[in-house]
Amino acid sequence: MSSALSRLASPELRASLFQFSMYLPGAVASVFLGLWLDEHGLPADQIGLVNSVPILVLLAANLYIGRLADRANDWRTVIAIMAIFGAVVSFALIFVTEFWGIVLVWTLCTLSNGSIAPLIDAATLRMTRRNGTDFGVVRAWGTVGYIVGAGGIGMLLSVWGADAFVPLVIAMMVLRALLSLLLPRFRAPSQKATLAATERTRLKDSLKLWFILPLLAFALVNASNALIGGFGALLWHENGVPGYFIGPLLAVAATGEAALMFAWRRFGGRITARNMILAACVASLIRFTIMAFNPPVAVLFVTQLMHAISFGLGYFGVVHFIANWTNESNAAEAQGFATMLQQGASFSLLTVFGLLVVQFGAASFFASSLLAVLGIGCVLLSLRMMPPRELR
């Protein structure tokens, strides 16, 4: 019994429980939001704005929130505050039906979702490195949660329709807020920031071009991953994909990602961080070029499995790249900077993609192919400017 209680009390397990809930609201939104907006009469260009305007707000907020979290006694304090904030504002979705009301409320909900992710990633990686435990397994439970949300809860789309979106997303955000109260302490107890240390480890000291380029490369390919959440379900539905396939299509991508994360410790140490990002760019090029030809459902399942590399491997590359080249005193702010680049790229592409979809449909994914080529160039240039030392 004491052994079981000890495992329950372990910081890794409590972090894993929160990670499981972390992406549940986003998973529900990836299945239901586009169709819910469509049923409210919003055209594709306005749906693009509903997805992109919140990202613009996060661009301004993430660095500030990361800096605030770094200065707090522990990162978990700010994580819990933002999770509770998201749960509270999600109830306002019950009352909005028009475009600007939806934009405002969904922006506030997304502020919670988007600000927590870089904080929990930075905090968990630092904690597991210090404890000698497996970051990949802890983070993989976030993807498992997404699978449950998109593949399990998402199956309710064919039963309840898009009207289920609001009660489901509220329930998922309340669950996440409750689990945030169980988060462990992430910082080392002896960590004491001094003025001298702060001056030596300012984020701007790390922002050399060779450091920024890999982060920008992943931001470009991750913007294309964001398109699947914003437009994937809607495009597939319009192209005749049955509703009962949409949830599983989103879930199979997360399944591949989770498998990679659970197996991470077996092979991750053999690949440099920037080579992970490079592989993500190449996989993104292949994946979205195929999707631009509007392939049949069987092929879509294959391209969705490539998400494990185009996102999962690239994400790990970014998190480890940042941890390798920055200090714990600005870990959340550095991760927030990378997230800011990702959100800036996603905002730009989501805004434009709504207009492209109206004209070109699935062929709009050729824009993602172009971004992947640019990402490949960014990583190769960074490697040329600063060759990796050991496995950095």
Rosetta blueprint (number, residue, H / E / L):
1 M L
2 S H
3 S H
4 A H
5 L H
6 S H
7 R H
8 L H
9 A H
10 S L
11 P H
12 E H
13 L H
14 R H
15 A H
16 S H
17 L H
18 F H
19 Q H
20 F H
21 S H
22 M H
23 Y L
24 L H
25 P H
26 G H
27 A H
28 V H
29 A H
30 S H
31 V H
32 F H
33 L H
34 G H
35 L H
36 W H
37 L H
38 D H
39 E H
40 H L
41 G L
42 L L
43 P L
44 A H
45 D H
46 Q H
47 I H
48 G H
49 L H
50 V H
51 N H
52 S H
53 V H
54 P H
55 I H
56 L H
57 V H
58 L H
59 L H
60 A H
61 A H
62 N H
63 L H
64 Y H
65 I H
66 G H
67 R H
68 L H
69 A H
70 D H
71 R H
72 A L
73 N L
74 D L
75 W H
76 R H
77 T H
78 V H
79 I H
80 A H
81 I H
82 M H
83 A H
84 I H
85 F H
86 G H
87 A H
88 V H
89 V H
90 S H
91 F H
92 A H
93 L H
94 I H
95 F H
96 V L
97 T L
98 E L
99 F H
100 W H
101 G H
102 I H
103 V H
104 L H
105 V H
106 W H
107 T H
108 L H
109 C H
110 T H
111 L H
112 S H
113 N H
114 G H
115 S H
116 I H
117 A H
118 P H
119 L H
120 I H
121 D H
122 A H
123 A H
124 T H
125 L H
126 R H
127 M H
128 T H
129 R H
130 R H
131 N H
132 G L
133 T L
134 D L
135 F H
136 G H
137 V H
138 V H
139 R H
140 A H
141 W H
142 G H
143 T H
144 V H
145 G H
146 Y H
147 I H
148 V H
149 G H
150 A H
151 G H
152 G H
153 I H
154 G H
155 M H
156 L H
157 L H
158 S H
159 V H
160 W H
161 G L
162 A H
163 D H
164 A H
165 F H
166 V H
167 P H
168 L H
169 V H
170 I H
171 A H
172 M H
173 M H
174 V H
175 L H
176 R H
177 A H
178 L H
179 L H
180 S H
181 L L
182 L L
183 L L
184 P L
185 R L
186 F L
187 R L
188 A L
189 P L
190 S L
191 Q L
192 K L
193 A L
194 T L
195 L H
196 A H
197 A H
198 T H
199 E H
200 R H
201 T L
202 R L
203 L H
204 K H
205 D H
206 S L
207 L L
208 K L
209 L H
210 W H
211 F H
212 I H
213 L H
214 P H
215 L H
216 L H
217 A H
218 F H
219 A H
220 L H
221 V H
222 N H
223 A H
224 S H
225 N H
226 A H
227 L H
228 I H
229 G H
230 G H
231 F H
232 G H
233 A H
234 L H
235 L H
236 W H
237 H H
238 E H
239 N L
240 G L
241 V L
242 P L
243 G H
244 Y H
245 F H
246 I H
247 G H
248 P H
249 L H
250 L H
251 A H
252 V H
253 A H
254 A H
255 T H
256 G H
257 E H
258 A H
259 A H
260 L H
261 M H
262 F H
263 A L
264 W H
265 R H
266 R H
267 F H
268 G H
269 G H
270 R H
271 I L
272 T L
273 A H
274 R H
275 N H
276 M H
277 I H
278 L H
279 A H
280 A H
281 C H
282 V H
283 A H
284 S H
285 L H
286 I H
287 R H
288 F H
289 T H
290 I H
291 M H
292 A L
293 F L
294 N L
295 P L
296 P L
297 V H
298 A H
299 V H
300 L H
301 F H
302 V H
303 T H
304 Q H
305 L H
306 M L
307 H H
308 A H
309 I H
310 S H
311 F H
312 G H
313 L H
314 G H
315 Y H
316 F H
317 G H
318 V H
319 V H
320 H H
321 F H
322 I H
323 A H
324 N H
325 W H
326 T L
327 N L
328 E H
329 S H
330 N H
331 A H
332 A H
333 E H
334 A H
335 Q H
336 G H
337 F H
338 A H
339 T H
340 M H
341 L H
342 Q H
343 Q H
344 G H
345 A H
346 S H
347 F H
348 S H
349 L H
350 L H
351 T H
352 V H
353 F H
354 G H
355 L H
356 L H
357 V H
358 V H
359 Q H
360 F H
361 G H
362 A H
363 A H
364 S H
365 F H
366 F H
367 A H
368 S H
369 S H
370 L H
371 L H
372 A H
373 V H
374 L H
375 G H
376 I H
377 G H
378 C H
379 V H
380 L H
381 L H
382 S H
383 L H
384 R H
385 M H
386 M L
387 P L
388 P L
389 R L
390 E L
391 L L
392 R L
